[in-house]
Amino acid sequence: MVALQNPPDNPCFGCGPRHPRGLRLAFERGVGADGTPEIRTAFTPQPDEIGWPGIFHTGLHFAVLYEVSYWTALTLGGRLMVSTGPGTYEHRRLPRVGRLHRAVARLGPPAPEGLVVAASSETADGRPCGSLRTYWRPVVREEIARAGLTLPAYLWDEIPASDEREARSDRPRSAQLATPGGRREGGPPPHAAPTARDRERGTAAPSSDIMAGIVPRAALPR
């Protein structure tokens, strides 16, 4: 298991380490029993995170599955991505307050809609709780600028310009990963991400785990 580096100033409600009221999820990269790379997190619902008494709020359960999906797209997909198109959420049992649960996600088969991520949650003893299937695509700086967003430098550096993305598509995938976007102080998502330097230090997925190909573009999700 390898812990994924997460900047302390990450403002995300789901994974910001210092968020005053967030879930503060932490993530690890591992390998499943079948040898498939996956991203994992653990969570224990709190008394003030309920819908019905004693039961984790459905929206927060979705948030956990979405967060582990995001980090899977980032780490195993090899670049900063945003979700696109429809997603499928299902739950069999909502997690109970005060009990440890786990969530895990891995890449699915290639699809025309984008990079597929399949996530699931379960109790500490392995009973299934829920699942989420989502599609992801790379984001470029021009989209962030059009949306009027401002990002911290560590995150902006992970996003290529559209011409850089086109240039990368003509090179081997390992070379694409080794060439981060140019540094700029501040810039135009609200999520935090391990940097290219983190991947070089082995704290994120190596290029051999990255799916090849460019995912179809779509409008920036609102």
C-alpha positions in Angstrom: 0.0 0.0 0.0 1.2 3.5 -0.9 -0.3 6.6 0.7 -1.2 9.2 -1.8 0.2 12.7 -1.1 -2.5 15.3 -0.5 -1.5 19.0 -0.1 -2.6 20.3 3.4 -4.2 23.4 1.8 -6.5 21.3 -0.3 -9.9 23.0 0.2 -12.1 20.1 -0.9 -14.9 19.1 1.5 -14.4 15.4 0.8 -10.6 15.1 0.9 -9.2 18.3 2.3 -6.9 17.3 5.2 -7.7 20.4 7.2 -11.2 21.1 6.1 -13.0 22.2 9.3 -16.2 20.2 8.6 -15.2 17.9 5.7 -14.9 14.1 5.5 -11.0 14.4 5.4 -10.7 11.2 3.4 -7.2 9.9 2.9 -6.3 7.5 0.0 -3.9 4.7 -0.7 -2.9 2.9 -3.8 -2.8 -0.9 -3.7 -3.4 -4.0 -5.7 -6.5 -6.2 -5.5 -6.6 -9.9 -5.0 -6.8 -10.3 -8.7 -3.7 -8.1 -9.3 -5.7 -5.1 -10.5 -4.4 -1.6 -9.3 -6.9 0.2 -7.1 -7.4 3.2 -4.9 -8.7 2.8 -1.3 -10.0 4.9 1.5 -11.6 4.2 4.9 -14.3 6.2 6.7 -16.4 6.0 9.9 -19.7 7.9 9.7 -20.1 10.4 12.6 -23.3 11.1 14.6 -23.9 14.4 12.9 -23.6 12.9 9.4 -26.9 11.1 9.4 -30.1 11.1 7.4 -32.2 8.7 9.4 -31.0 8.2 13.0 -27.9 6.1 13.1 -27.5 5.8 9.3 -25.0 7.7 7.2 -26.6 10.3 4.9 -27.1 9.0 1.4 -25.5 12.2 -0.1 -22.4 11.8 2.0 -22.2 8.1 1.1 -22.3 9.2 -2.6 -19.6 11.8 -1.8 -17.2 9.1 -0.5 -17.7 7.0 -3.6 -17.2 10.0 -5.8 -14.0 11.0 -4.0 -12.4 7.6 -4.3 -13.4 7.7 -8.0 -11.8 11.1 -8.5 -8.5 9.9 -7.0 -8.6 6.8 -9.1 -9.1 8.7 -12.3 -6.2 11.1 -11.3 -3.8 8.4 -10.1 -4.4 5.5 -12.3 -5.6 7.6 -15.3 -2.4 9.6 -15.0 -3.7 13.2 -15.2 -6.2 15.6 -13.7 -9.7 14.8 -14.9 -13.3 15.8 -14.4 -16.4 13.6 -14.4 -18.6 13.7 -17.5 -21.8 12.1 -18.7 -24.1 10.0 -16.7 -23.1 8.1 -13.6 -24.8 5.1 -11.9 -25.2 5.1 -8.1 -26.6 2.2 -6.2 -26.8 1.3 -2.5 -27.8 -2.0 -0.8 -27.3 -0.8 2.8 -26.3 2.6 4.1 -23.3 2.7 6.3 -24.0 2.8 10.1 -22.7 5.6 12.4 -19.6 4.8 14.4 -18.6 1.7 12.3 -15.5 1.5 10.1 -16.2 1.1 6.4 -14.0 1.0 3.3 -14.3 2.2 -0.3 -12.3 1.1 -3.2 -12.2 2.0 -6.9 -10.5 0.8 -10.0 -10.5 1.5 -13.8 -13.1 -0.2 -15.9 -12.9 -1.3 -19.6 -12.4 1.6 -22.1 -15.6 3.2 -23.2 -16.4 5.9 -25.8 -17.9 8.1 -23.1 -14.6 8.5 -21.3 -12.4 6.8 -18.7 -14.5 4.4 -16.7 -14.1 4.2 -12.9 -16.0 1.7 -10.8 -16.2 2.3 -7.1 -17.8 0.3 -4.2 -18.1 0.5 -0.5 -18.4 -2.2 2.2 -18.4 -2.8 5.9 -15.3 -3.8 7.8 -16.3 -7.4 7.5 -16.9 -7.2 3.8 -20.6 -6.7 3.4 -21.4 -4.5 0.3 -22.9 -1.1 0.9 -23.0 0.7 -2.4 -21.4 1.3 -5.8 -20.8 4.1 -8.2 -19.8 4.0 -11.9 -18.6 7.2 -13.5 -16.9 8.5 -16.6 -14.0 10.9 -16.6 -12.1 13.0 -19.2 -9.0 15.2 -19.1 -9.4 18.9 -18.5 -7.3 21.7 -20.1 -6.4 25.2 -18.9 -8.6 27.0 -21.4 -11.7 25.4 -19.9 -10.7 26.5 -16.4 -10.1 30.0 -17.6 -13.4 30.2 -19.3 -15.1 29.0 -16.1 -13.5 31.8 -14.2 -11.9 29.5 -11.6 -8.7 30.2 -9.7 -6.6 27.3 -8.6 -3.6 26.9 -6.4 -0.3 26.5 -8.3 0.2 22.8 -7.3 -3.1 22.0 -9.1 -2.7 24.4 -12.0 0.6 22.9 -12.9 -1.1 19.5 -13.4 -3.4 20.8 -16.2 -2.0 21.1 -19.7 -3.0 23.7 -22.3 -4.9 22.3 -25.2 -1.9 22.5 -27.5 0.3 20.6 -24.9 -2.3 17.9 -24.7 -2.3 17.4 -28.5 1.5 17.3 -28.5 1.5 14.7 -25.7 -0.9 12.5 -27.7 1.8 12.0 -30.3 4.4 10.8 -27.8 4.7 7.6 -25.8 2.5 7.7 -22.7 5.5 7.5 -20.4 6.9 10.6 -22.0 3.5 12.4 -21.7 3.4 11.8 -17.9 7.0 12.9 -17.5 6.2 16.4 -19.0 4.1 18.4 -16.5 2.4 21.7 -17.5 4.4 24.9 -17.2 4.4 26.4 -13.8 2.3 29.5 -13.1 1.5 31.0 -9.7 -2.2 30.6 -9.3 -4.5 29.8 -12.1 -7.6 28.4 -12.9 -10.7 22.5 -9.7 -11.7 22.7 -6.3 -10.0 19.3 -5.8 -6.4 18.8 -4.8 -4.1 16.4 -6.6 -0.7 14.7 -6.3 1.8 16.5 -8.6 4.0 15.1 -11.3 6.8 15.3 -8.8 4.8 13.0 -6.5 4.5 10.4 -9.2 8.2 10.6 -9.8 8.8 9.9 -6.1 6.6 6.9 -6.3 3.7 8.4 -4.3 1.3 8.0 -7.2 0.7 5.6 -10.1 3.7 5.0 -12.4 3.2 5.5 -16.2 2.9 1.7 -16.7 -0.5 1.8 -15.0 -1.9 4.6 -17.2 -4.5 3.8 -19.8 -3.5 5.0 -23.3 -5.6 7.2 -25.5 -7.3 10.6 -25.3 -10.8 10.7 -23.9 -13.5 12.6 -25.9 -14.0 16.2 -24.8 -17.2 17.6 -23.4 -18.4 20.8 -21.8 -16.9 21.6 -18.4 -19.4 20.2 -15.8 -21.2 22.8 -13.6 
